[in-house]
Every structure is written in structure tokens, then in C-alpha cells.
Amino acid sequence: MSEIGDRTANFPEAGVYIAQDAEDHAAIRRCRAGDPAAFESIVRRYQRVLYTVALRILGNRDDANDAAQGAFVKAYEKLASFDENRRFVSLIYRILVNECLNLRRDRRTHVDVTDDLPGLESPADLLEHRETRKRVQTAILWLPLRYREVVVLRHFTELSYDEIAESLGIPVTVVKSRLFTARQRLARMLLTTERGHDHTSH
């Protein structure tokens, strides 16, 4: 993986929050059978990762929360027509991306991203870690949306290239092309900010 691929992969792993497809399908079947409370298990399973993905796309906590909540509402409304031969995760990410697009059109999004950081060995390590994460997050938010989407879906979810293509409604070849371009742009932006940081630290 390229250097920028390694850096973006340093964000929280989404796989921890996403359970097996069988659990999703079982909950969906219970909902269809007249047990709407079964959808709560899906909300618990996905709420953190959906919020994280929306936050990386929108850069604003309130908007990210609204997008995630809207995605759950719309996903619930689509359960009756859900095809169990497909992954539920692909459906909910496609809905989430659409919610993010709608919010971007309706609101002027600003950057206020701050993350809880894992424990590190020393205050110096903590500062370096925070600054690195902030530079990567800021660089992602500076990307045009078409590139930001593929980076976020690739590095914050467990979706395959095919599933990212399905979620965004574009061919797999376009996903790979945009991801390649996005990584190049991120690498250039991070190199520029690092040089500026090194220069101001002297």
C-alpha cells in the first residue's frame, strides 16, 4: 500500500463495528415479520461507523449526525423491498452517501472535526499523533467530493471495490481511478503541510 494508504488506514477500523451479514438479514426478517424493535440491533451495529463516514465526508458533527439518522430512517423504509441476496451494508452506505450529498446542497458545511485519540506513551507522542490525524482529516476535506467519497468508503468501511461502486452508482474502474487520483492529491497536500510544519518548527 502507498504511504497515503497507510496513513488513512490509521483511522479507526470500521470492521469492529460491522457484524456479519447473517445478523443483518435475521434482523430484517424479524422486522418484516412484525417486530420493528429488531431494527434497533442494526442501529447499534452501524451507528458509530455511519457517523464516522458521514463526518469524514461532511466535516461537521451536527450534519454527520443528521445524515446518519436520515440513513437509518430511509433504510428502515426500504426493508420491505430489500433483496437478501445482497448485503445490507451496501444499501445503507448508498443511502448515507445520498444523505450527505443532500445535506451539502442544503447547508454550508464547515470543518470542525476532532477525534478521541487512543492512549499513547507520552504527551509528545500524543501531540504528534493528533497533528498527523488533523492534517490527514483536513486534507481529505479539501478533496473534491467525488474523490473524498471513495477515500472514505475505502478506508473507513469494509466495502469491496464492487460494493463501493454500487454504493456510489459508478463503475468499478471509476472507483479505482478516483481512488488513485485521490491518494496522489492527498500525498501532495500532506507533503506540502509537512514541509510548512517543519519550516515553522525551526
C-alpha positions in Angstrom: 0.0 0.0 0.0 1.2 3.5 -0.7 2.3 5.8 2.1 -1.0 7.8 1.9 -2.9 4.5 2.0 -1.1 3.6 5.2 -1.9 7.0 6.7 -5.6 6.9 6.0 -5.7 3.4 7.3 -4.6 4.7 10.7 -8.1 5.9 11.3 -10.4 3.7 13.4 -11.1 0.4 11.8 -14.8 0.1 10.7 -14.7 -3.7 10.8 -15.0 -3.6 14.6 -18.5 -2.1 14.3 -19.9 -4.1 11.4 -21.3 -7.6 12.2 -21.9 -10.5 9.8 -24.4 -10.2 7.0 -26.4 -13.1 8.6 -27.2 -10.9 11.6 -28.4 -8.1 9.4 -30.6 -10.4 7.4 -32.0 -12.1 10.6 -32.9 -8.6 12.0 -34.5 -7.6 8.7 -36.6 -10.8 8.6 -37.8 -10.1 12.2 -38.8 -6.5 11.1 -40.7 -7.9 8.2 -42.5 -10.4 10.4 -43.9 -7.5 12.6 -41.1 -6.9 15.1 -39.9 -3.3 14.3 -37.8 -3.3 17.5 -35.4 -5.8 15.8 -34.1 -2.8 13.8 -32.5 -1.5 16.9 -29.8 -4.1 16.7 -29.0 -2.8 13.2 -28.8 0.8 14.5 -26.5 -0.3 17.3 -24.3 -2.2 14.9 -23.9 0.6 12.4 -24.5 3.9 14.2 -20.8 4.7 15.0 -19.4 3.8 11.7 -22.1 5.6 9.7 -21.5 8.7 11.8 -17.7 8.4 11.3 -18.1 8.1 7.5 -20.6 11.0 7.3 -18.2 13.1 9.5 -15.3 12.4 7.1 -17.4 13.4 4.1 -19.1 16.5 5.6 -16.6 17.7 8.3 -19.4 18.8 10.6 -20.7 16.9 13.6 -24.3 18.1 13.5 -24.6 17.4 9.8 -22.9 14.0 10.2 -25.4 13.0 12.9 -28.3 14.2 10.7 -27.0 12.2 7.8 -26.6 9.0 9.8 -30.1 9.4 11.4 -31.6 10.1 8.0 -29.9 7.0 6.5 -31.4 4.8 9.2 -34.9 6.1 8.6 -34.7 5.6 4.9 -33.1 2.2 5.2 -36.0 1.1 7.5 -38.5 2.3 5.0 -36.8 0.2 2.3 -36.7 -3.1 4.3 -39.9 -4.4 2.6 -38.2 -4.4 -0.8 -34.7 -5.4 0.4 -33.1 -8.3 -1.6 -31.5 -10.7 0.8 -29.1 -11.8 -1.9 -27.4 -8.5 -1.5 -25.5 -7.1 1.5 -27.5 -4.7 3.7 -24.3 -2.7 4.3 -24.2 -1.8 0.6 -27.7 -0.4 0.8 -27.2 1.7 4.0 -23.9 3.2 2.7 -25.6 4.1 -0.6 -28.4 5.8 1.4 -25.8 7.5 3.6 -23.9 9.0 0.7 -27.1 10.4 -0.7 -28.0 11.9 2.6 -24.6 13.5 2.8 -25.0 14.9 -0.8 -28.4 16.3 0.1 -27.1 18.0 3.3 -24.2 19.5 1.4 -26.6 21.1 -1.0 -28.8 22.4 1.8 -26.2 23.7 4.2 -22.9 25.4 4.1 -20.6 22.8 5.7 -17.7 23.9 7.8 -14.8 21.9 9.2 -14.9 21.1 12.9 -13.5 17.6 13.0 -12.0 16.5 16.3 -11.4 12.9 17.3 -11.0 11.0 20.5 -7.5 9.6 20.4 -6.2 6.3 21.7 -3.8 6.3 24.7 -0.2 6.9 23.8 3.0 6.6 25.7 3.9 10.3 26.2 2.5 13.8 25.8 4.9 14.3 22.9 3.6 11.2 21.2 0.0 12.4 21.8 0.8 15.8 20.2 2.4 14.3 17.1 -0.4 11.8 16.7 -3.1 14.5 17.0 -1.3 16.8 14.5 -0.9 13.9 12.0 -4.5 13.0 12.2 -5.6 16.6 11.9 -3.5 17.1 8.7 -5.0 13.9 7.1 -8.5 14.8 8.1 -8.2 18.4 6.8 -6.6 17.1 3.5 -9.5 14.7 3.0 -12.0 17.5 3.5 -10.2 19.6 0.9 -10.6 16.9 -1.8 -13.4 17.3 -4.3 -16.4 15.3 -3.2 -16.0 12.6 -5.9 -12.6 11.8 -4.6 -13.4 12.2 -0.9 -16.2 9.7 -1.2 -14.0 6.9 -2.5 -11.3 7.5 0.1 -13.7 7.5 3.0 -15.6 4.4 1.8 -12.4 2.5 1.1 -10.6 3.3 4.4 -13.5 3.6 6.9 -15.7 0.7 5.9 -15.2 -2.9 4.9 -16.7 -2.4 1.5 -15.1 -4.0 -1.6 -14.4 -2.1 -4.8 -17.6 -3.6 -6.2 -19.7 -2.5 -3.2 -18.2 1.0 -3.3 -19.2 1.2 -7.0 -22.7 0.0 -6.1 -23.0 2.5 -3.2 -21.9 5.4 -5.4 -23.6 4.2 -8.6 -20.4 4.3 -10.7 -18.3 1.6 -12.4 -15.6 -0.2 -10.5 -13.0 1.2 -12.9 -14.1 4.7 -12.0 -13.8 3.8 -8.3 -10.2 2.7 -8.7 -9.3 5.6 -10.9 -10.7 8.1 -8.4 -9.1 6.4 -5.5 -5.7 6.5 -7.3 -6.1 10.2 -8.0 -7.4 10.9 -4.5 -4.3 9.3 -2.9 -2.0 11.3 -5.2 -3.7 14.5 -4.2 -3.7 13.7 -0.6 0.0 12.8 -0.7 0.8 16.1 -2.3 -1.3 18.1 0.2 0.3 16.2 3.2 3.8 16.7 1.8 3.1 20.5 1.5 1.7 20.8 5.0 4.5 18.7 6.5 7.1 21.0 4.9 5.3 24.0 6.2 5.1 22.4 9.6 8.8 21.5 9.6 9.7 25.1 8.5 7.7 26.8 11.2 9.0 24.5 13.9 12.6 25.7 13.4 
